[in-house]
Amino acid sequence: MTPREIAVQIAGAISALNELTSGGGELTGPRDVRDIVASLELVGQGLPQLCEQLSRFLVTWHEDGQLDHGSGLDPDGFVTDVIEALAAAGQAADMMTAALTEARAASADLTPGR
């Protein structure tokens, strides 16, 4: 599989999770929530590295003269914009992961009521 195909699958999986958990329909208890949060936490932990690797790829291609901008404009500013946005996304992923870690820890003792 290509990286792009895997990314499409990840997006599809999140969409499926949203649909399956809408209204709590497919959730069986607090453990499901905790397990899903733990999985999302793992995804979040990898996102900053992925954003950095995507940035490095674009920088390398740009430095090698392999990038153009579709409008014919110099791609310098556009590459910088993408890199800055990816850095911000990586930082946001760190914050999301920290919040998911907190949610997982807080849910550790939740059990179904009687």
C-alpha positions as CSV (number, residue, x, y, z in Angstrom):
1,M,0.0,0.0,0.0
2,T,1.1,3.6,-0.6
3,P,1.2,6.2,2.1
4,R,-1.7,8.0,0.4
5,E,-3.8,4.8,0.4
6,I,-3.1,4.3,4.1
7,A,-4.1,7.9,4.8
8,V,-7.4,7.4,3.0
9,Q,-8.0,4.3,5.1
10,I,-7.3,6.2,8.3
11,A,-9.8,8.9,7.3
12,G,-12.4,6.2,6.5
13,A,-11.8,4.5,9.8
14,I,-12.4,7.8,11.7
15,S,-15.6,8.3,9.7
16,A,-16.7,4.8,10.5
17,L,-16.0,5.3,14.2
18,N,-18.0,8.5,14.2
19,E,-20.9,6.7,12.6
20,L,-20.8,3.6,14.8
21,T,-20.5,5.7,18.0
22,S,-23.2,8.2,17.1
23,G,-25.7,8.1,19.9
24,G,-23.7,5.4,21.6
25,G,-25.2,2.7,19.3
26,E,-22.3,0.3,19.1
27,L,-20.6,1.1,22.4
28,T,-21.0,-1.6,25.0
29,G,-19.6,0.2,28.0
30,P,-16.9,2.5,29.5
31,R,-14.2,0.0,28.4
32,D,-15.1,0.6,24.8
33,V,-14.6,4.3,25.3
34,R,-11.3,3.8,27.1
35,D,-10.0,1.5,24.4
36,I,-11.0,3.8,21.6
37,V,-9.4,6.8,23.4
38,A,-6.2,4.7,23.9
39,S,-6.1,3.9,20.2
40,L,-6.6,7.6,19.3
41,E,-3.9,8.4,21.7
42,L,-1.5,6.2,19.8
43,V,-2.5,7.8,16.5
44,G,-1.9,11.2,18.0
45,Q,1.5,10.3,19.2
46,G,2.6,9.5,15.7
47,L,1.1,12.6,14.0
48,P,3.9,15.1,15.0
49,Q,6.5,12.8,13.5
50,L,4.5,12.4,10.3
51,C,4.0,16.1,9.9
52,E,7.7,16.7,10.3
53,Q,8.5,14.0,7.7
54,L,6.0,15.5,5.3
55,S,7.7,18.9,5.8
56,R,11.2,17.5,5.2
57,F,10.0,15.8,2.0
58,L,8.6,19.1,0.7
59,V,11.8,21.0,1.7
60,T,14.0,18.4,-0.1
61,W,11.9,18.6,-3.3
62,H,11.8,22.3,-3.2
63,E,15.6,22.6,-2.7
64,D,16.1,20.2,-5.6
65,G,13.9,22.4,-7.8
66,Q,11.2,19.7,-8.2
67,L,8.3,21.8,-7.0
68,D,6.3,24.3,-9.0
69,H,3.2,26.2,-8.1
70,G,0.2,25.6,-10.3
71,S,-0.3,29.4,-10.8
72,G,3.2,29.8,-12.2
73,L,4.2,31.8,-9.1
74,D,7.5,31.0,-7.2
75,P,6.7,28.2,-4.8
76,D,8.9,29.6,-2.0
77,G,6.1,31.3,0.0
78,F,3.7,28.4,-0.6
79,V,6.2,25.8,0.6
80,T,6.8,27.9,3.7
81,D,3.1,28.2,4.3
82,V,2.7,24.4,4.1
83,I,5.6,23.7,6.4
84,E,4.3,26.2,9.0
85,A,0.9,24.7,8.8
86,L,2.3,21.2,9.3
87,A,4.3,22.4,12.3
88,A,1.2,23.9,13.8
89,A,-0.7,20.6,13.1
90,G,2.1,18.7,14.9
91,Q,1.9,20.9,17.9
92,A,-1.9,20.6,17.9
93,A,-1.5,16.8,17.7
94,D,0.7,16.9,20.8
95,M,-2.0,18.9,22.7
96,M,-4.7,16.5,21.5
97,T,-2.6,13.5,22.6
98,A,-2.1,15.0,26.0
99,A,-5.8,15.5,26.4
100,L,-6.5,11.9,25.2
101,T,-4.0,10.7,27.8
102,E,-5.8,12.6,30.4
103,A,-9.2,11.3,29.3
104,R,-7.9,7.7,29.3
105,A,-6.4,8.0,32.8
106,A,-9.6,9.6,34.1
107,S,-11.7,6.8,32.6
108,A,-9.6,4.0,34.1
109,D,-11.9,3.4,37.0
110,L,-15.2,3.9,35.2
111,T,-17.4,0.8,35.3
112,P,-20.9,0.0,34.2
113,G,-23.5,0.9,36.8
114,R,-25.8,-1.7,38.2
